[in-house]
């Protein structure tokens, strides 16, 4: 008999409820027609009765491919990471960088604009975006930023992107090893006069 076990199913074999990311799953392999059939159960549907056709059983964790791909995309995108860092800040300069980053992500089709609304003088124009990779909804605010503020934010954002994408190599340590250290200078020898050498 060929032993070949399929991947974890997306839903429970008993209740047909879909598994969530990182959910604990009870898996079992049954012998049917000289082959192995895998069945995955949630905690409430694990069979209590002994199955004579059971070949083996184990516990595993369900990993949602969509969530894993979203996490991979978020990790690989320096611009997306910078955006979320700035979006959590209440500093005006950071909010300006978040606004610019969102516009760039929208151009890259990483973000989709859902809604734009005019707020008060304090909140400014509010734009709601959908992160296509993670399915997350996030707001950005245009606090009536001046041209100077946006230009400074652009320079800072591009510099931070450059550092993330091409980190500067570590500088070698300035410490000098014993092998590299120059030999100590010899002190000048002091002449020692022998007794009887003095002028008579």
PyMOL commands that set and color helices and strands:
alter all, ss='L'
color gray80, all
select helices_A, chain A and resi 43-45+65-76+78-87+92-107+147-165
alter helices_A, ss='H'
color red, helices_A
select strands_A, chain A and resi 23-32+35-41+54-62+111-118+125-131+137-142
alter strands_A, ss='S'
color yellow, strands_A
deselect
rebuild
show_as cartoon
